[in-house]
């Protein structure tokens, strides 16, 4: 499962609110809501966030292992 918890931690450290994401950084309210709910985003949106906040992808997303996955090694 993909989690956007690193993104929210980074926003907290930078003092950026959900309100500022919409009104200062130009994200749509629906995008902010989807980020909070760990919805899927395409890689282009993730790239946009990395560019917007001058950060790396691991500052935006984390992979969280869930039970029942198959090992394809």
JOURPE-V790383 format. One record per residue. N is the residue number from 0. RES is the residue in one small letter. SS is DSSP state (@ for helix, = for strand, . for the rest). Layout:
# JOURPE-V790383
N|RES|SS  N|RES|SS
This chain:
# JOURPE-V790383
0|x|.  1|x|=  2|x|=  3|x|.  4|x|@  5|x|@  6|x|@  7|x|@  8|x|@  9|x|@  10|x|@  11|x|@  12|x|@  13|x|@  14|x|.  15|x|.  16|x|.  17|x|@  18|x|@  19|x|@  20|x|@  21|x|@  22|x|@  23|x|.  24|x|.  25|x|.  26|x|.  27|x|.  28|x|@  29|x|@  30|x|@  31|x|@  32|x|@  33|x|@  34|x|@  35|x|@  36|x|.  37|x|.  38|x|.  39|x|.  40|x|.  41|x|.  42|x|@  43|x|@  44|x|@  45|x|@  46|x|@  47|x|@  48|x|@  49|x|@  50|x|@  51|x|@  52|x|.  53|x|.  54|x|.  55|x|.  56|x|@  57|x|@  58|x|@  59|x|.  60|x|.  61|x|=  62|x|=  63|x|.  64|x|.  65|x|.  66|x|.  67|x|.  68|x|.  69|x|.  70|x|.  71|x|.  72|x|.
